[in-house]
Amino acid sequence: MANAWNETRVSKALGIEYPIIQGPLGGFSSQRLTAAVSNFGGLGSFGAHGLEPKAIEDAIAEIRSLTTKPFAMNLWVSMEDAGARTSDAAAFSRALSYLVPHIETVGGTQPAFTPYKPIRFEDQARVLLDAGVPVFSFIVGIPPKEILDEARKKGIVTLGTATTPDEAIALEEAGVDIVVASGFEAGGHRGSFLRPAADSLTGTFSLVPQTVDAVKIPVVAAGGIADARGIAAAFELGAEGVQMGTVFLACEESGALPLHREAILSGKAGRTALTRGFTGRLARGIDNELLQMLNKPGAEILPYPLQRTLMRSLALPAQKAGRGDLLALWAGQSANLARYPKVSELLRSLVDGAAERLNRPR
């Protein structure tokens, strides 16, 4: 008799019942969502890349107070782009000029220039290693060998993200346990690192089977997967697990604003686009007035993470004003397939639907 669909190398390595990974969701992570996914039997993830080490330590402690199951903490290996440390007040003023009319419209206050204060990836990773988190996932590069070696010694499972088969090979050669093959349909940032993100736009249906053929370690499919049909398709392509972001972002347990969740669940998020304007790095969000303005030729965009910080001067007053058209609303290309506002309902639909499709006699 064939194994059940959920009995894969991914579920075994991670110590979970179902090989369904909740995407880390960056600044919209929540300890509540992470724990809920893990408690159900999947792998909850918490995006910690923008946090100081002490805040990461506190987040881990809170997640552990909510679940005894495995969970993942996610970091970005590359924490800044070229020019971040030398960008000056003049560049800040030019970039701000594009936001000023919108800031004034929603009654916000123009920010003042402050020098860049970097957060070190190594300091963040030290917290994860010292805490002995079950799973350490990362994007935008490969951690130094000593970090991966220590994770292995401590029994921490590592997940690296690849946007091309070459990146998957590099991750395997570095000793990473599992590779997440992220297609360009994905919402938010995908984490390219061997070539620029704009030159690494491979779709999930093309990327997954090529990655499966290129490496021996287990492959998790990501990008545009929003329901059980997507899970079944990913498994047919050779994946042994899936990572899903937008459908979890739409759940009330996430850290997303109500208007962000509603934008996804309304069925009106069919048009998404790529932009550097929200953070300084290429990412996918719902196509709205803000995205179109920042994508205009000549718009000044600061290096990551300076642009991300600058955008907060508009985000906070726009939130209060309920102006979704002036917010960065992350979403993948399958956002209109999101149906469930509660994480338990979403996971039940995914597990039942995957079992129905993948456990059929061949």
C-alpha positions in Angstrom: 0.0 0.0 0.0 1.3 3.4 -0.9 2.3 5.9 1.9 -0.2 8.6 2.7 0.5 11.9 0.8 1.8 13.6 3.9 4.5 11.1 4.7 7.5 12.7 3.0 11.1 13.5 3.7 10.1 17.0 4.5 7.5 16.1 7.2 9.9 13.5 8.6 12.9 16.0 8.8 10.8 18.7 10.3 8.9 16.5 12.7 5.5 17.6 11.5 2.3 15.7 10.5 1.6 17.6 7.3 4.3 19.0 4.9 2.6 22.4 4.8 4.8 25.4 5.8 3.3 28.8 6.5 5.4 31.4 4.8 7.2 33.7 7.3 5.3 36.8 6.2 8.0 39.3 7.1 6.6 42.2 9.2 3.1 40.6 9.2 4.2 37.6 11.2 2.5 36.9 14.5 3.3 34.5 17.3 -0.4 33.5 17.3 -0.4 32.4 13.7 2.9 30.6 13.9 1.7 28.6 16.9 -1.7 27.9 15.4 -0.2 26.4 12.2 2.3 24.3 14.2 -0.4 23.1 16.7 -2.5 21.9 13.7 0.4 19.8 12.4 2.0 22.0 9.8 5.1 24.2 10.3 4.4 27.7 11.5 7.0 30.3 10.6 7.9 33.7 12.1 9.7 36.4 10.0 12.2 38.0 12.3 14.5 39.8 9.8 13.6 43.3 10.8 13.9 42.7 14.6 16.7 43.4 17.0 18.1 40.3 18.7 16.3 41.0 22.0 13.0 41.2 20.2 13.7 37.9 18.4 14.4 36.3 21.8 11.1 37.5 23.1 9.2 36.3 20.0 10.7 32.8 20.4 9.7 32.7 24.1 6.1 33.7 23.2 5.8 31.1 20.5 7.1 28.5 22.9 4.4 29.5 25.4 1.8 28.8 22.7 3.0 25.6 21.2 5.3 22.6 22.0 5.4 21.6 18.3 8.2 22.5 15.8 8.2 26.0 14.3 10.6 28.0 12.1 12.3 31.3 12.6 13.2 33.1 9.4 16.0 35.6 8.7 17.5 37.4 5.7 21.2 36.6 5.2 21.7 39.8 3.3 20.5 42.6 5.5 21.3 45.6 3.3 21.9 46.6 -0.3 24.9 48.5 -1.8 24.8 52.1 -0.9 22.8 51.8 2.3 25.6 52.9 4.5 26.6 55.9 2.3 23.1 57.1 1.4 22.8 60.7 2.6 20.2 63.3 3.5 20.0 64.6 -0.1 19.0 61.1 -1.3 16.5 60.8 1.5 14.9 64.1 0.6 14.6 63.1 -3.1 12.9 59.8 -2.2 10.7 61.5 0.4 9.5 64.0 -2.2 7.4 61.3 -3.9 5.6 60.5 -0.7 5.0 64.0 0.6 1.7 64.7 -1.2 0.3 61.3 0.1 1.6 61.9 3.6 -0.1 65.3 3.7 -3.3 63.8 2.3 -3.6 61.4 5.2 -2.5 63.9 7.8 0.9 62.4 8.5 4.1 64.1 9.5 7.2 64.3 7.3 10.1 62.3 8.8 13.5 63.7 9.3 16.7 62.1 8.0 18.5 59.9 10.5 21.7 57.9 9.8 21.3 54.2 9.0 21.8 51.9 12.0 22.4 48.4 10.7 21.3 45.1 12.3 23.8 42.3 11.9 22.5 38.9 10.6 25.1 37.2 12.7 23.7 38.7 15.9 20.2 37.7 14.9 21.4 34.1 14.0 23.2 33.9 17.4 19.8 34.2 19.1 18.3 31.4 17.1 21.3 29.1 17.8 21.4 29.9 21.5 17.6 29.3 21.8 17.9 26.0 19.9 14.9 26.8 17.7 13.6 23.7 15.9 13.9 25.1 12.4 16.0 28.0 11.0 14.8 29.2 7.6 16.4 32.0 5.6 16.4 33.8 2.3 18.7 36.2 0.3 21.8 34.1 0.6 23.5 31.3 2.5 24.7 31.7 6.1 28.4 31.4 6.9 29.6 27.8 7.3 30.2 28.2 11.0 26.5 29.1 11.6 25.3 26.1 9.5 27.7 23.8 11.3 26.5 24.9 14.7 22.9 24.5 13.6 23.6 21.0 12.5 25.4 20.1 15.8 22.4 21.4 17.7 19.9 19.5 15.7 18.4 22.6 14.1 16.9 21.9 10.7 17.8 24.4 8.0 15.6 25.6 5.2 17.1 27.8 2.4 15.2 29.5 -0.3 16.2 29.3 -4.0 14.7 31.2 -6.9 16.8 29.3 -9.5 18.1 25.8 -9.8 21.7 27.1 -9.4 20.8 28.7 -6.1 19.3 25.3 -5.0 22.6 23.6 -5.9 24.6 26.2 -3.9 22.3 25.6 -0.9 22.8 21.8 -1.1 26.5 22.2 -1.4 26.6 24.3 1.7 24.9 21.5 3.7 21.4 23.0 4.0 18.8 20.3 4.8 15.8 21.4 2.7 15.4 23.8 -0.2 12.4 26.0 -0.8 12.0 26.5 -4.5 10.2 29.9 -4.7 8.5 30.8 -8.0 8.0 34.4 -9.2 4.2 34.1 -8.5 5.0 34.5 -4.8 3.9 37.6 -2.8 6.4 39.7 -1.0 10.2 39.1 -1.4 11.5 35.8 -2.9 15.2 36.1 -1.8 17.3 35.7 -4.9 21.0 35.8 -4.2 23.2 34.5 -7.1 21.8 37.0 -9.6 19.6 40.1 -9.3 15.9 39.3 -8.4 14.8 40.8 -11.7 17.0 38.2 -13.5 15.7 35.3 -11.5 12.0 35.4 -12.3 11.3 31.7 -12.9 7.7 30.4 -12.5 6.9 27.7 -10.0 5.8 25.1 -12.6 9.2 25.6 -14.3 11.4 26.0 -11.2 10.2 23.0 -9.1 10.9 20.1 -11.4 14.2 21.6 -12.4 15.2 22.0 -8.8 14.0 18.4 -8.0 16.3 17.2 -10.8 19.2 19.3 -9.7 19.5 18.4 -6.0 19.1 15.3 -3.8 17.8 17.1 -0.7 14.0 17.5 -0.3 12.3 20.3 -2.2 9.5 22.5 -0.9 7.4 24.3 -3.6 6.4 27.9 -3.0 4.8 30.6 -5.1 1.2 30.8 -6.3 0.1 27.8 -4.2 -3.2 28.7 -2.6 -5.3 25.5 -2.3 -5.2 21.7 -2.3 -5.1 21.7 -6.1 -1.8 23.6 -5.9 -0.4 21.2 -3.3 -1.3 18.2 -5.6 0.3 19.9 -8.6 3.5 20.6 -6.6 3.7 17.0 -5.5 3.3 15.8 -9.1 6.3 18.0 -10.0 8.4 16.2 -7.4 8.0 18.5 -4.4 7.7 16.9 -1.0 6.2 19.9 0.7 4.7 23.3 0.1 5.2 26.7 1.5 2.2 29.1 1.3 2.1 32.8 2.3 -0.8 34.9 0.9 -3.6 32.5 2.1 -2.1 32.6 5.6 -1.7 36.4 5.5 -5.5 36.6 4.9 -6.2 34.8 8.2 -7.3 36.8 11.2 -4.5 35.3 13.2 -1.8 37.0 11.0 -0.3 40.3 11.8 -1.8 41.9 8.7 -4.2 44.9 9.0 -7.9 44.1 8.6 -8.0 46.1 5.3 -5.1 44.1 4.0 -6.8 40.8 4.8 -10.0 42.0 3.3 -8.3 43.1 0.1 -7.1 39.5 -0.3 -10.4 37.8 0.7 -12.6 40.2 -1.3 -11.7 38.6 -4.6 -10.3 41.9 -5.9 -6.6 41.2 -5.6 -6.3 39.6 -9.0 -3.9 42.2 -10.3 -0.5 42.2 -8.6 2.8 43.7 -9.7 6.5 43.7 -8.8 8.1 46.8 -7.3 11.2 48.0 -5.6 9.4 51.0 -4.2 8.0 49.4 -1.0 11.3 48.3 0.5 14.2 48.9 -2.0 14.1 45.2 -3.0 11.9 43.6 -5.7 8.7 42.2 -4.2 5.1 41.5 -5.3 2.1 43.3 -3.9 -1.4 44.2 -5.0 -1.3 46.8 -7.8 -2.6 50.0 -6.3 -2.1 53.8 -6.5 1.0 53.7 -4.3 2.7 50.9 -6.2 2.1 52.6 -9.6 3.4 55.9 -8.3 6.7 54.3 -7.1 7.1 52.3 -10.3 7.1 55.4 -12.5 10.3 56.0 -14.4 12.7 58.3 -12.5 11.2 57.7 -9.0 13.9 57.8 -6.4 14.2 54.6 -4.5 16.5 54.2 -1.5 18.6 51.1 -1.0 17.2 48.3 1.2 16.4 48.7 4.1 16.3 52.5 3.9 13.3 52.6 1.6 11.5 50.2 3.9 12.0 52.5 6.8 11.0 55.6 4.8 7.7 54.0 3.8 6.6 53.8 7.4 6.1 57.5 7.4 3.3 57.0 5.0 2.1 53.6 6.2 1.1 54.6 9.8 -1.1 57.6 8.9 -2.5 55.7 5.9 -3.5 52.9 8.1 -5.4 55.2 10.5 -7.1 56.8 7.5 -8.1 53.4 6.1 -6.4 54.2 2.8 -5.5 50.8 1.4 -4.5 52.4 -1.9 -1.6 54.1 -0.1 -0.3 50.9 1.6 2.1 48.2 0.6 -0.4 45.3 0.4 1.7 42.1 -0.2 0.0 39.4 -2.1 0.9 36.6 -4.6 -0.6 36.0 -8.0 -3.1 33.4 -6.6 -4.5 35.8 -4.0 -8.0 35.5 -5.4 -8.0 31.9 -4.4 -7.9 32.8 -0.7 -11.2 31.8 0.9 -10.7 31.3 4.6 -10.4 34.0 7.3 -9.5 31.4 10.0 -6.4 29.4 10.0 -8.0 26.2 11.3 -10.5 26.3 8.4 -7.8 26.9 5.9 -5.6 24.1 7.1 -8.5 21.6 7.3 -9.4 22.4 3.6 -5.8 22.0 2.5 -5.2 18.7 4.4 -8.6 17.1 3.3 -8.3 18.3 -0.2 -4.7 17.1 -0.6 -5.6 13.7 0.8 -8.5 13.4 -1.6 -6.3 14.2 -4.6 -3.0 12.5 -3.7 -4.1 9.4 -1.9 -6.1 8.1 -4.9 -5.1 4.7 -6.3 -2.7 5.1 -9.2 
